[in-house]
Amino acid sequence: MTAPNRILAPAALAPLALAACTPLVWGGTYHAVEKSPQSITVEYENSLTSRDTVLVYASEHCGRYAKRAALADIDRNPGTELLRFECR
C-alpha cells in the first residue's frame, strides 16, 4: 500500500519543480553586465522592473566591499536601460 504513494509523490511534485525553474530558464528582468569592486553595470527591462529594484541590487553588490552604490550613467534603449553604478 505504500508503494503507490512513493510513485505518486514525485509525480505530484514535478509541476512545482518546473514552476520553480521557470525564472532561471527564461531569465530575470535584470542582470549584471559588468561587476567589479569599483562599479557594477546592470541592464534591465524597464517595463518589468523599477530603477529602485536595480538600485537595491547594485547596493548589495557594492555593500560587499563596504561601499555605497552611486548612479554614474544611464543608457536608454527601447524597452531596456543600462545603469552604471560606481561603488564609493
C-alpha positions in Angstrom: 0.0 0.0 0.0 2.9 2.4 0.5 4.4 1.7 -2.9 1.8 3.7 -4.8 2.4 6.7 -2.5 6.1 6.6 -3.4 5.2 6.7 -7.1 2.7 9.5 -6.8 4.8 11.8 -4.6 7.5 12.5 -7.3 4.8 12.9 -9.9 2.9 15.3 -7.7 6.0 17.4 -7.1 7.0 17.7 -10.8 4.8 20.7 -11.6 6.3 22.6 -8.5 9.8 21.8 -9.6 9.1 23.1 -13.1 7.4 26.3 -11.8 10.5 26.9 -9.6 12.8 26.7 -12.6 10.8 29.0 -14.9 12.6 32.3 -14.0 16.0 30.5 -14.4 15.1 29.2 -17.8 13.6 32.4 -19.2 15.9 34.8 -17.4 15.2 37.6 -15.0 14.1 41.1 -15.6 17.7 42.5 -14.9 21.2 41.2 -14.9 24.7 42.5 -14.3 26.7 43.2 -17.5 29.9 44.1 -15.6 30.9 43.8 -11.9 34.0 44.8 -10.1 34.8 46.2 -6.6 34.7 49.7 -8.2 31.4 49.5 -10.1 28.5 47.5 -11.5 26.6 47.9 -14.7 23.1 46.5 -14.8 20.8 46.0 -17.8 17.1 45.8 -17.0 13.7 45.7 -18.7 12.0 49.0 -17.7 8.5 47.7 -18.2 9.1 44.8 -15.8 11.5 46.2 -13.2 11.9 49.5 -11.5 15.1 51.5 -11.1 14.6 51.1 -7.3 14.9 47.3 -7.7 18.1 47.7 -9.7 19.4 50.2 -7.1 18.9 47.6 -4.3 20.8 45.0 -6.4 23.6 47.5 -7.0 23.7 48.5 -3.4 24.0 44.8 -2.3 26.9 44.4 -4.7 28.8 47.5 -3.5 28.0 46.7 0.1 30.1 43.5 -0.2 33.1 45.9 -0.5 31.8 48.2 2.3 30.9 50.8 -0.3 27.7 52.5 -1.4 26.3 52.5 -4.9 26.1 55.8 -6.7 24.4 56.1 -10.1 27.0 57.3 -12.6 25.5 56.8 -16.1 22.2 55.8 -17.8 22.0 54.4 -21.3 18.3 54.3 -22.5 17.3 51.8 -25.2 13.9 50.7 -26.4 12.5 48.6 -23.6 15.7 48.4 -21.6 18.0 50.6 -19.7 21.7 50.2 -18.8 22.6 51.7 -15.5 26.2 52.0 -14.3 26.8 52.5 -10.6 30.1 53.4 -9.0 30.9 51.8 -5.7 32.1 54.7 -3.4 
